[in-house]
Amino acid sequence: MQQKDGLGRPFFFLLTLFAGATLAQQPVYRCGQEYTNAPLDASRCERLSGQAVTVIPGTRVQAVGVAPAAVPAGQPPPAKVEVGQQKQRDDIARAIVLAELDKARQRHAALLRDHPREQGKTDDAQHKAAVDRARRDIDSLQRELDRRPPATVQP
């Protein structure tokens, strides 16, 4: 089936090219961490000028049923750790986390005790950030400690 006029393909090509150029000229807004060409409230967003937005694809999710890596030929399989040795390792790891938690609590208490009373707003903001960071450290170490098995009691 042939077209009777010679305008079909070139016209379609030009129409596609024009539509692509029109879409490429739409303004792009940054609203916080989101980039969009249709913001809900443009007054709260920053309009970006002539910049190309780069989209970086995320990582691929690994399949759940993936088999473990095979042991290369000629090598023995990895040795399993004995139960007593694993408990000893768990106790050492728990002791390390407890020591770090104690240090973080001491650092937090020192920051609260040594609050700068008569300094500028910049120093006050830095101090508040340090106190918040120490509090987050304590929280994360406490979560880590809660995930670890309880220490075994040695007779």
PERAJO-V31185 format. One record per residue. N is the residue number from 1. SS is DSSP state (hx for helix, st for strand, lp for the rest). Layout:
n;ss
N;SS
N;SS
This chain:
n;ss
1;lp
2;lp
3;lp
4;lp
5;lp
6;lp
7;lp
8;hx
9;hx
10;hx
11;hx
12;hx
13;hx
14;hx
15;hx
16;hx
17;hx
18;hx
19;hx
20;hx
21;hx
22;hx
23;hx
24;hx
25;lp
26;lp
27;lp
28;st
29;st
30;st
31;st
32;lp
33;lp
34;st
35;st
36;st
37;lp
38;lp
39;lp
40;lp
41;lp
42;hx
43;hx
44;hx
45;lp
46;st
47;st
48;st
49;lp
50;lp
51;lp
52;lp
53;lp
54;lp
55;lp
56;lp
57;lp
58;lp
59;lp
60;lp
61;lp
62;lp
63;lp
64;lp
65;lp
66;lp
67;lp
68;lp
69;lp
70;lp
71;lp
72;lp
73;lp
74;lp
75;lp
76;lp
77;lp
78;lp
79;lp
80;lp
81;lp
82;lp
83;hx
84;hx
85;hx
86;hx
87;hx
88;hx
89;hx
90;hx
91;hx
92;hx
93;hx
94;hx
95;hx
96;hx
97;hx
98;hx
99;hx
100;hx
101;hx
102;hx
103;hx
104;hx
105;hx
106;hx
107;hx
108;hx
109;hx
110;hx
111;hx
112;hx
113;hx
114;lp
115;lp
116;lp
117;lp
118;lp
119;lp
120;lp
121;hx
122;hx
123;hx
124;hx
125;hx
126;hx
127;hx
128;hx
129;hx
130;hx
131;hx
132;hx
133;hx
134;hx
135;hx
136;hx
137;hx
138;hx
139;hx
140;hx
141;hx
142;hx
143;hx
144;hx
145;hx
146;hx
147;hx
148;lp
149;lp
150;lp
151;lp
152;lp
153;lp
154;lp
155;lp
